[in-house]
Amino acid sequence: MLLSDLMAAQVVDEDGKSLGHVHDVRARLLQRRTPDGAQFRIIGLVVGGRGVRERLRLDAAGVHAPRASGDVIEWERVLEVDAAAGQVTVRPEPS
């Protein structure tokens, strides 16, 4: 999978309800490369208004500020990335 497969993809839950579009990706720098050469691990997808502001660098100073619920979807919730359809399907947020 390429990062470009995620950018601007529509995010939907298992029922098909739209949760917004991917505007940015949160990643963690790994201490060592993986066997396939990866140096970063995706940890979340930024969606909604905050994602747009960060993408335009309008909210860069507030990156560590508290986030509204749903602004960042944890990567563990991702069920499927359909690059051809431009869609990411996620499981519901744990209650």
KOLGUMAR-152139 format. One record per residue (C-alpha): residue in one letter; x, y, z. Coordinates in steps of 0.001 Angstrom, whole numbers, plus 500000, padded with zeros to 6 digits. Layout:
<rs>
R	tiba	u	v	w
R	a	X	Y	Z;
...
</rs>
This chain:
<rs>
R	tiba	u	v	w
R	m	500000	500000	500000;
R	l	501158	503527	499214;
R	l	500468	506643	501245;
R	s	498823	508092	498133;
R	d	496208	505309	498427;
R	l	495041	506944	501672;
R	m	495185	510660	500939;
R	a	491737	512110	500153;
R	a	490115	508669	500485;
R	q	486605	508634	501888;
R	v	486398	506990	505303;
R	v	483272	504955	506033;
R	d	482205	502705	508873;
R	e	481053	499107	508389;
R	d	477497	500326	507743;
R	g	478674	502668	504970;
R	k	478229	505879	507000;
R	s	480717	508546	505882;
R	l	483163	509733	508557;
R	g	484905	512240	506278;
R	h	487991	512163	504075;
R	v	491633	511495	504930;
R	h	493432	514842	505028;
R	d	496591	513745	506795;
R	v	498240	510662	508261;
R	r	499845	510202	511663;
R	a	502994	508076	511604;
R	r	505619	506937	514087;
R	l	509306	506797	513216;
R	l	510602	503293	513857;
R	q	513981	502779	515518;
R	r	514817	500096	512961;
R	r	513635	499449	509453;
R	t	511248	496574	508920;
R	p	512288	493644	506673;
R	d	510518	495321	503740;
R	g	512444	498572	504312;
R	a	509726	500638	505997;
R	q	510960	503254	508428;
R	f	507567	504622	509496;
R	r	504432	502967	510854;
R	i	501007	504519	510296;
R	i	499221	505056	513601;
R	g	496201	507108	512551;
R	l	494205	508882	509864;
R	v	493322	512565	510346;
R	v	489816	513385	509104;
R	g	487375	516271	509406;
R	g	487977	519974	509887;
R	r	491153	519573	511912;
R	g	492676	517539	509117;
R	v	491963	520274	506589;
R	r	493476	522944	508870;
R	e	496606	520847	509461;
R	r	496973	520081	505763;
R	l	496877	523813	505006;
R	r	499282	524468	507903;
R	l	496671	526629	509662;
R	d	496732	524516	512829;
R	a	500384	523415	512908;
R	a	501048	525020	516305;
R	g	498193	523052	517863;
R	v	499246	519584	516719;
R	h	499545	518386	520320;
R	a	496397	520188	521479;
R	p	493435	518092	522603;
R	r	491504	516735	519628;
R	a	487791	516615	519126;
R	s	486371	513122	519101;
R	g	486710	511544	515681;
R	d	489467	513824	514327;
R	v	491993	510983	514370;
R	i	491010	507417	513566;
R	e	493428	504876	515019;
R	w	495007	502619	512417;
R	e	493920	499533	514378;
R	r	490312	500364	513420;
R	v	491027	500116	509662;
R	l	489410	497029	508128;
R	e	490023	497631	504424;
R	v	491695	500101	502072;
R	d	490138	500022	498605;
R	a	492517	502172	496551;
R	a	490512	501677	493343;
R	a	487352	503050	494988;
R	g	489221	505639	497067;
R	q	487662	504323	500260;
R	v	488811	503231	503705;
R	t	486459	501104	505806;
R	v	486837	501213	509595;
R	r	485252	499439	512537;
R	p	483240	501497	515053;
R	e	485019	503385	517801;
R	p	485106	501324	521001;
R	s	482499	502435	523542;
</rs>
